[in-house]
Amino acid sequence: MYAVCVTFHIRPDAFDKFLRRMHQQADDSLSKEEGCHRFDVCHDGGLSSAIFLYELYEDRRAFELHSESEHFLAFDAEVSGWTLKKEVSTFENVRPGGP
């Protein structure tokens, strides 16, 4: 598995519309991409304007396909003006958890 962690820092005036669009992006990724197994959208529940994503893909290639997908490119273009900063980290899963 290939894990992707993304933190978006959002303009406060764009937070609500960004979050709505992010939920749509997560749904699209899970329903349209065979290699996307998990797409969590997280917020600290406070006044922070940061959104954290935890995405899990079959492998690096599945993530590359995600990054090239029509729905991702449309999402990225739409939200680029709403974000102040975007941080992306990727990880190879060396010991899967769970039962």
LOBAFI-517629 format. One record per atom (N, C-alpha, C, O): residue in one letter; y, x, z. Coordinates in steps of 0.05 Angstrom, whole numbers, padded with zeros to 5 digits, always signed. Each point is the difference from the previous one (the first is absolute). Layout:
residues N
AYXZ...
end
This chain:
residues 99
M-00024+00017+00000M+00024-00017+00000M+00025+00018+00000M-00001+00023+00008Y+00023-00035-00017Y+00025+00014-00002Y+00021-00017+00013Y+00006-00023-00008A+00007+00033+00029A+00019-00015+00016A+00029+00008-00008A+00006+00024-00005V+00011-00044+00003V+00028+00004-00007V+00017-00013+00022V-00004-00024+00006C+00022+00039+00006C+00019-00010+00020C+00028+00002-00012C+00008+00022-00008V+00006-00043+00009V+00027-00001-00012V+00019-00012+00021V-00006-00020+00012T+00029+00033-00008T+00021-00012+00017T+00024-00004-00017T+00011+00018-00013F-00002-00043+00012F+00025-00007-00014F+00021-00005+00021F-00004-00014+00020H+00027+00026-00024H+00024-00006+00016H+00018-00018-00017H+00009+00009-00021I-00005-00033+00030I+00013-00021-00016I+00029-00005+00009I+00006+00001+00023R+00011-00006-00043R+00027-00008+00007R-00002-00026+00016R-00014-00018-00007P+00028+00017+00030P-00002-00024+00017P+00006-00026-00014P-00013-00021+00005D+00032+00021-00024D+00007-00025-00014D-00021-00008-00020D+00000-00022-00011A-00020+00039+00005A-00021-00005-00020A-00027-00003+00013A-00020-00004-00014F+00019+00005+00040F-00026+00001+00014F-00017-00024-00006F-00024+00003-00007D+00035-00027+00010D-00017-00024-00003D-00011-00003-00029D-00023-00006-00003K+00040+00011-00017K-00010-00002-00027K-00020+00022-00006K-00019-00004-00016F+00024+00028+00027F-00019+00022-00004F-00027-00008+00012F-00021+00004-00013L+00021-00015+00037L-00026-00007+00013L-00015-00021-00016L-00024+00001-00003R+00039-00021-00007R-00013-00021-00016R-00013+00013-00025R-00023-00007-00007R+00038+00025-00006R-00010+00013-00024R-00024+00018+00006R-00018+00002-00016M+00019+00011+00039M-00022+00018+00008M-00025-00016+00005M-00022+00009-00007H+00024-00032+00019H-00024-00017+00004H-00012-00008-00027H-00025+00001-00003Q+00041-00007-00017Q-00010-00006-00026Q-00014+00025-00012Q-00021-00003-00013Q+00034+00026+00016Q-00012+00025-00010Q-00027+00005+00012Q-00019+00008-00014A+00016-00012+00040A-00025+00004+00014A-00021-00019-00011A-00023+00008-00006D+00030-00033+00003D-00019-00020-00011D-00008+00008-00029D-00024-00002-00007D+00043+00010-00009D-00006+00008-00028D-00019+00024+00000D-00019+00000-00016S+00024+00019+00033S-00016+00025+00000S-00029-00007+00008S-00019+00010-00013L+00016-00027+00033L-00027-00007+00009L-00015-00018-00020L-00024+00003-00003S+00038-00020-00011S-00013-00019-00018S-00004+00012-00028S-00019-00009-00015K+00036+00027+00006K-00001+00010-00027K-00013+00028-00003K-00005+00008-00023E+00001+00006+00045E-00010+00027-00002E-00027+00002+00014E-00002-00004+00024E-00019+00009-00040E-00027+00002+00012E-00002+00023+00020E-00015-00002+00019G+00031+00023-00023G-00002+00023+00018G+00017-00001+00024G+00000+00019+00017C+00016-00040-00013C+00017-00003+00024C-00016-00017+00020C-00005-00024-00005H-00001+00036+00028H-00016-00013+00020H+00016-00011+00024H-00009-00018+00014R+00032+00029-00010R+00016-00008+00023R+00030+00005-00007R+00007+00020-00012F+00010-00038+00021F+00029+00003-00004F+00014-00014+00023F+00007-00024-00002D-00003+00039+00024D+00013-00011+00023D+00030+00004-00001D+00010+00022-00007V+00006-00042+00014V+00029+00001+00001V+00007-00003+00029V-00006-00020+00013C+00019+00041-00001C+00006+00000+00029C+00029+00004+00005C+00015+00012-00014H-00006-00025+00037H+00027+00003+00010H-00002+00002+00030H-00018-00012+00012D+00036+00026+00000D-00001+00004+00029D+00007-00024+00017D-00003+00000+00024G+00013-00021-00037G+00007-00024+00014G+00027+00000+00013G+00009-00020+00011G+00004+00043-00012G+00027+00002+00012G+00022-00001-00021G-00003-00015-00019L+00024+00029+00024L+00023-00001-00018L-00001+00021-00022L+00018+00002-00016S-00039+00013+00015S-00003+00021-00020S-00001-00012-00028S-00010-00022-00004S+00021+00036-00015S-00001-00009-00028S-00021+00017-00015S+00002+00003-00024A-00022+00007+00038A-00022+00015-00013A-00024-00018-00003A-00007-00016+00017I-00007+00020-00039I-00025-00013-00006I-00021+00022-00005I+00006+00018-00016F-00028-00021+00029F-00022+00020-00003F-00023-00013-00015F-00008-00022+00007L-00003+00036-00027L-00023-00010-00015L-00024+00018+00006L+00003+00025+00001Y-00026-00037+00002Y-00025+00015+00000Y-00017-00012-00022Y-00008-00023+00000E+00002+00040-00020E-00015-00008-00023E-00026+00017-00002E+00001+00024+00006L-00022-00037-00013L-00026+00014-00002L-00012-00005-00028L-00004-00023-00008Y-00001+00044-00006Y-00011-00001-00027Y-00027+00013-00002Y-00007+00016+00017E-00008-00023-00037E-00027+00011-00005E+00002+00030-00002E-00017+00014+00012D+00036-00004-00026D+00004+00029-00004D+00028+00005-00011D+00016-00018-00003R-00010+00043-00001R+00027+00008-00010R+00006-00013-00026R+00023-00009-00005R-00043+00007-00013R+00005-00012-00026R+00008-00030+00003R+00017-00009-00015A-00029-00005+00033A+00007-00028+00005A+00029-00002+00008A+00014-00019-00008F-00004+00038+00024F+00028-00001+00008F+00018+00007-00024F+00021-00012-00003E-00030+00031-00013E+00015+00006-00024E+00003-00024-00018E+00021-00006-00011L-00043-00009+00008L+00001-00025-00017L+00019-00020+00013L+00014-00014-00014H-00014+00012+00040H+00018-00018+00015H+00029+00008-00008H+00016-00017-00006S-00010+00043+00008S+00027+00010-00005S+00009-00005-00029S+00024+00000-00006E-00043-00003-00012E+00006-00004-00029E-00001-00030-00007E+00006-00007-00023S-00014-00010+00041S-00004-00028-00006S+00026-00015-00006S+00021+00008+00010E-00023-00028-00026E+00024-00016-00008E+00013-00012+00025E+00025+00000+00002H-00041-00011+00016H+00012-00013+00023H+00013+00020+00019H+00020-00007+00012F-00031+00031-00010F+00013+00020+00017F+00026+00009-00012F+00021+00002+00013L-00021+00004-00039L+00025+00009-00014L+00022-00021+00002L+00023+00007+00004A-00030-00033-00006A+00020-00021+00003A+00010-00001+00028A+00024-00003+00005F-00042+00005+00015F+00008+00000+00028F+00019+00024+00005F+00021-00004+00012D-00029+00027-00020D+00016+00025+00005D+00028-00003-00011D+00019+00008+00013A-00017-00018-00038A+00026-00003-00012A+00017-00020+00015A+00024+00003+00003E-00036-00025+00006E+00015-00021+00014E+00010+00009+00027E+00023-00007+00007V-00039+00022+00008V+00008+00006+00028V+00015+00027+00002V+00010+00006+00022S-00008+00009-00043S+00013+00027+00002S+00028-00001+00011S+00008+00018+00014G+00007-00039-00021G+00027-00002+00010G+00002-00010+00029G+00021+00000+00012W-00043-00010-00001W-00001-00010+00027W-00008+00021+00020W+00002-00004+00024T-00013+00026-00033T-00011+00020+00018T+00020+00023+00004T+00014+00009-00019L-00013+00001+00044L+00016+00024+00006L-00016+00025-00002L+00010+00021-00008K-00036-00023+00014K-00018+00023+00000K-00029-00010-00002K-00007-00021+00010K-00009+00037-00023K-00029-00006-00003K-00016+00026+00005K+00005+00020-00013E-00023-00022+00032E-00017+00023+00006E-00029-00007-00005E-00010-00021+00008V-00004+00038-00023V-00028-00005-00007V-00018+00023+00009V+00007+00023-00006S-00029-00029+00019S-00020+00020+00008S-00027-00010-00010S-00005-00024+00002T-00011+00042-00011T-00027-00007-00009T-00021+00016+00014T+00005+00023+00008F-00029-00035-00004F-00021+00013+00015F-00027-00006-00012F-00005-00022-00008E-00012+00042+00007E-00028-00004-00007E-00015-00008+00026E+00004+00013+00021N-00020-00033-00022N-00015-00009+00023N-00024+00018+00004N-00018+00001-00017V+00017+00014+00039V-00022+00019+00005V-00020-00011+00019V-00022+00011+00002R+00028-00033+00012R-00019-00013+00018R+00007-00029+00002R+00017-00008+00017P-00030-00009-00033P+00006-00029+00002P-00007-00011+00027P-00020+00008+00013G+00036-00026-00003G-00005-00014+00026G-00014-00025-00005G-00010-00007-00022G+00007-00008+00043G-00013-00026-00001G-00029+00001+00007G-00011+00022+00005P-00002-00045-00005P-00029-00001+00007P-00018+00013-00020P-00024+00000+00004
end
